[in-house]
């Protein structure tokens, strides 16, 4: 029950974050097209995911129930996408640079202060 609760919490945070990033990355003239593509890919992903889950849900794959295979495979894909976004994505509102402190240590800061 805890896992289902955490899953619901994570999904409830997903849409506002995606909308915020989409709005930040696109200027006013391109924003409508960007949101259109966002919702198109969401609808296609939902449709393809439903077909994938219903086709595998009732069969056994290598001795494992199909619904478990679907659950784990979608979790793995989601984790991979999250890692790629974390590694490649950046917030366009802030410039993050590597700065050297007075003690000689390297730190990541949003804004480097030139002394």
C-alpha positions as CSV (number, residue, x, y, z in Angstrom):
1,X,0.0,0.0,0.0
2,X,2.9,2.4,0.7
3,X,4.3,1.8,-2.8
4,X,1.0,2.6,-4.4
5,X,0.7,5.8,-2.3
6,X,4.2,6.9,-3.3
7,X,3.4,6.1,-6.9
8,X,0.3,8.3,-6.8
9,X,2.2,11.1,-5.1
10,X,4.9,11.0,-7.8
11,X,2.4,11.0,-10.6
12,X,0.5,13.9,-9.1
13,X,3.8,15.9,-9.1
14,X,4.7,15.0,-12.7
15,X,2.2,17.0,-14.7
16,X,2.8,20.4,-13.1
17,X,6.6,19.9,-13.4
18,X,6.4,19.0,-17.0
19,X,4.2,21.9,-17.8
20,X,6.6,24.3,-16.0
21,X,9.6,23.0,-17.8
22,X,7.8,23.2,-21.2
23,X,6.8,26.8,-20.5
24,X,10.4,27.7,-19.4
25,X,12.1,26.1,-22.4
26,X,9.9,27.6,-25.1
27,X,9.3,31.2,-25.9
28,X,5.8,32.6,-26.2
29,X,5.5,32.0,-30.0
30,X,6.5,28.3,-29.8
31,X,4.7,27.5,-26.5
32,X,1.4,26.4,-28.1
33,X,3.2,24.0,-30.4
34,X,5.3,22.6,-27.6
35,X,2.3,21.9,-25.4
36,X,0.6,20.3,-28.4
37,X,3.5,18.0,-28.9
38,X,3.6,17.3,-25.2
39,X,0.0,16.2,-25.0
40,X,0.3,14.3,-28.3
41,X,3.2,12.2,-27.0
42,X,1.3,11.7,-23.7
43,X,-1.8,10.4,-25.6
44,X,0.3,8.2,-27.8
45,X,2.3,6.8,-24.9
46,X,-1.0,6.1,-23.0
47,X,-2.4,4.3,-26.0
48,X,0.7,2.3,-26.7
49,X,1.1,1.5,-23.0
50,X,-2.4,0.3,-22.7
51,X,-1.9,-2.0,-25.7
52,X,1.4,-3.3,-24.3
53,X,-0.1,-3.9,-20.9
54,X,-3.2,-5.6,-22.1
55,X,-1.3,-7.9,-24.5
56,X,1.2,-9.0,-21.9
57,X,-1.0,-8.8,-18.8
58,X,-2.7,-12.2,-19.2
59,X,0.3,-14.3,-20.3
60,X,3.3,-15.7,-18.6
61,X,6.8,-14.5,-19.6
62,X,9.6,-16.8,-18.6
63,X,7.5,-18.1,-15.8
64,X,6.6,-14.7,-14.5
65,X,3.1,-13.2,-14.6
66,X,2.8,-10.8,-17.5
67,X,1.5,-7.9,-15.4
68,X,4.6,-8.1,-13.3
69,X,6.8,-7.9,-16.4
70,X,4.8,-4.9,-17.6
71,X,5.1,-3.2,-14.2
72,X,8.9,-3.7,-14.0
73,X,9.6,-2.8,-17.6
74,X,7.7,0.5,-17.4
75,X,9.5,1.2,-14.1
76,X,12.9,0.5,-15.8
77,X,12.1,2.7,-18.8
78,X,10.9,5.5,-16.4
79,X,14.0,5.3,-14.4
80,X,16.2,5.5,-17.5
81,X,14.3,8.5,-18.7
82,X,14.7,10.1,-15.3
83,X,18.5,9.5,-15.3
84,X,18.8,11.0,-18.8
85,X,16.8,14.1,-17.9
86,X,18.8,14.5,-14.7
87,X,22.1,14.2,-16.6
88,X,21.3,16.2,-19.7
89,X,18.5,18.6,-18.7
90,X,19.2,22.0,-17.3
91,X,17.0,24.8,-15.9
92,X,17.1,27.6,-18.4
93,X,16.3,30.2,-15.7
94,X,19.6,29.6,-13.8
95,X,23.2,29.4,-14.9
96,X,25.0,26.9,-12.8
97,X,28.8,27.0,-12.9
98,X,31.6,25.3,-11.1
99,X,33.3,27.8,-8.8
100,X,36.4,27.6,-6.6
101,X,35.9,28.8,-3.0
102,X,38.4,30.7,-1.0
103,X,39.5,27.5,0.7
104,X,40.3,25.9,-2.7
105,X,37.3,23.5,-2.8
106,X,35.1,23.2,-5.9
107,X,31.4,23.8,-5.5
108,X,28.4,24.1,-7.7
109,X,26.6,27.4,-7.4
110,X,23.7,29.0,-9.2
111,X,25.6,32.3,-9.5
112,X,29.4,32.6,-9.1
113,X,30.5,35.7,-7.3
114,X,33.6,37.2,-8.7
115,X,35.7,38.6,-5.8
